[in-house]
Amino acid sequence: MPVEKALALLREGPLGPAELCRQVLLLQGQSEELSSRLAATMLEPDPRFCRLPDGRWTVTGYEQSFQAAELTRASFVVVDVETTGFAPPADRVIEIGMVKVNGCRIEESYETLIDPQRPIPGPITSLTGISYGMLAGCPTFREICAEVVRFIGEAVFVAHNAPFDWRFVQSEIALATGCRLLNPKLCTRVLARRLLPELERRNLDELARYFNLGFRARHRALGDAQVTAEVLLRFIERAGEKGITTLPALFEYLKPRKRSSTEN
């Protein structure tokens, strides 16, 4: 992706718009004004970048702090959502639970039921115990969106099967504000795949059994988020035992590995 390519380049030092267009977008010969507009369109929405007074682009303190962050001192927000289905924006969030983890300590939490402004399918009620009647008088996501974004802040977004929760939270924030989260995201299912390869199943129930953890409420947002936060702490410890001590090192470790030519 162009933004990630720009990030890799700018970690090496500031670059002007024309050079960014040449190296990232493979464009050259355009006017300085067009280069500036293209670079701004690509980088301005992302908090990892900022423009220097001389017009060059560089990484922000946010990105620099991410690069230097030790796992044992990093900030994470563990998120779980319950929803009306599997495909946003047609399906909506009906409950969100979040847990802050700072410096390997579980700190404050946040939870709320949410009015999806549409019926809840029977199977969802059977799974979660949340009925539409329970949501009468609850806020819509638009009404609590600012609280959610503020709670997440600049922390690493963590969830079990993170693409699911990330997709729904992004969809709800976009519907409410037109904006999107730009936080790094981390999936505890992927962590389990790399750090516990001996496990045949890596769902949250299996990880809870493996680590001897109990649920306050299974298939409720905060209950699942709390267990996921405990699982995250155990994975941070295991990563440290492998010599993985920073966020960038962990994300590098989790990248899909290419199979060698000798593998079947």
N, C-alpha and C positions, 0 to 999 in steps of 0.2 A: 504494500500500500504506500502511496506517495508520502503520507504523513509520517509513517514509521521510517521510511528511507530518509526523510528530512531530519528526523530525530537522531538517527545514527550519525548523520553528517554533522549536525550542530553540536553533538556531544564532543566533537573534536575541536570545535571553535566556531565563532560567529562567521556568517556568510551573508553577502549582499543578495538582493532579490534576483539579479541577473544570473549569478552563479547557482543559486538554488534552482531556478528554472532550468538551467542547463543540466545540472546533475540529477535533479529529481524528476522533472517533467520532460527532459530531453528536448528542450526548446532553446533556440538561440537566434539572435538577430532581431528580436522584438525590441520595441522601445523601452526605455527605462520606466516610463509610466505604466506600461502594460505589465512589465516584470513585477513592479511593486504591487499592482492590483492582484496579479495571480498569486504571489507569495502571501499577501494578506488574506485572500480568500481561503487559501490552504491552511494557514497557521493561526490566524487570529482567534478562531473559536476554541482552540486547544490551550488550556492553562499551562501546558508544559513549555510554551514558547512566548517570547516577548521581543519587541522591536527596540533596538538601541537608538539613542539620539542621532547617530550617524546614518540610520536607515538599515543597518545590518540586523539580521535575526540571530537570536541565541536561545539557549534553554533557560528556563526560569529557576528561581530558587526551589520551587516545588519539585521540578525534575531533578535538580542537583541533590536535594535531600533524599529523593527516592533512590538515586544511585548510591548514596552513602549509607542508606538505612540498614542497620543490623536487624536481623529477624527478631532478636530478643528485645529490641527497643522500638520496633515498628508499630504503626497504628493500623488496625484492621476493624472493619465493621462487618459482622456476620449477619446475613440477611436471609430470611425465609418468607415466602409469600404463599398464601392459599388463594386459589383462583376459581373462576367459573368454568374453566376448561384449559385448553392447551395452546390456543392460537390468538395472541393479541394482534390487533386491538379489538377484534370481535369479542374475545373473552377478556374479562376484567379481574382485577385484584379484589378479593373480599376480606383479606386480613394480611397485615404485614407485621413481622417481628424482627427486631434488630438488636444486636449485642455488640458493644464496643470492647475491643481487646487492645490494650495499650501496654507495651513493655511486658508482655506475657502475663498480664493481669486482666481478668474479666471485670469490666467496670459497669457502667450504666446500661440499661436496656430500654427499649421502646416497643410498644405494641398497640395496635388499634384495629378494630373491625372497621370495614369500609363498605359503604353502600355502592354496589356496582351499577345501580340504576337499570337492572335487568334481572330476570329470574335466575335462580340457582338450580342447576340440574339435580335431580334426585340422587344420582351416584356421588356427586360432590358433597351433598348433605350427609349421605351415609358414611363417606370417608372422613369428613372433618367434624361432623356434628353441627355445622353452621347452617342454619336455615335462613330464608329470607326474612322471616319474622324477627329474628335476632338482630337484623341490621336496621330496623326501623329507628330513625333518629340518629343513626351513625353518620359520620361525615363522608362526603365523597372524596376521592383521591385528590381532586383539585383543591379541596379545602385543607388538606393536610400535607400537600406537596412541599410547601416551604419547610415544614418541620422535618420531613423525610430527608430532603436535600441537605438541610443544616446538620442533621444527625450524622449523615454519611460523611459530610465534609470532604477532606482530601485523603481519607483513609483508603486502604486497599479493600475493595469490595470482595467479600468471601461468601460462598454458598456451596451447598452440596448439590451437584448437578447445576453449576453456576450459570450455564447458558440459559436455562429455563427462568430462573429468578431475575437475572440480568435483563433478559428480553422483556419481561413483564414490567419491571421497574422503569426501564428506559421508555417503554411504550406509554406508561401512565404519565411520566414526567413530560414526555413530548406532547401528549394530549392536553396536559394542563398548562404548559408554558411554551411549547415550541422548542425547548432546549433539550439537552441530553447530558448524561453523565460522561465524564472523561477519565474516571478513576481506573487504575489498574485493577484487574479482576483475577481472582484465584478460586479454583475449584477443588474442594476437598475430595471429590471422587477421583480426580486426576492425581492428586497427592497420594491417595490410597493405592492407585494403580502402580505408582513408582516406588512408594515406600513400603508397601505391604504386598509385594507380588505373590506371596504365598496364599493370599485369600482368593477363593474362587468367586465370591460375591462381595461387592463393595458398596452396597446400599447403606443407608444411614442406620438401619436396624442392625445390620451385620457389624458395622464399626462400633456401635454402642455396645454390642455383646462382646466384641474383641477387647475393648478398653474398659469393660465393666461399668458402663454409664447407664443411668436411668433417665427416662423421659418424664418431665412434669406433665406433658400432654402431647401424645404422638399425633401427627398430622394437624397440629395447631402451630401457628407461625412462630410464636416465641418459644414454645417448648422445643420445636425442632432446631431453632436458631441457637438455643442454649447448648444443646448437645453438640451441634456442629462446632460451636466455639470451643468446647472441651476437646473435641477431636482435633481441631486446628492446633491447639497448644501441644498436644502429643506429637503431632507431625512436625512442628517446629523443633521439638526436642530431638526427634529422630533425624531430621535434616542436619542439625548441628553435629550429631554423631558421625555423619558422613562428610563433615567439613564444609557444609553449606551454611554460611552464616549471614549472608546479606540477601536482600530482596532480589537484586539483579541475578545473583547466583542461583537463587531458587527458580526464578522464571526461566533461566537458561537450562537448568536441570530438567524442567518439565516440558521443554520443547520436544515434539515428536522426534524420535530417533530414526535416522535412515538405516535401513537394513543393509548389511554388507553384502557384497556379491557372493560370499561363501554361504550365506544363509539361504535355506530353502524357502 
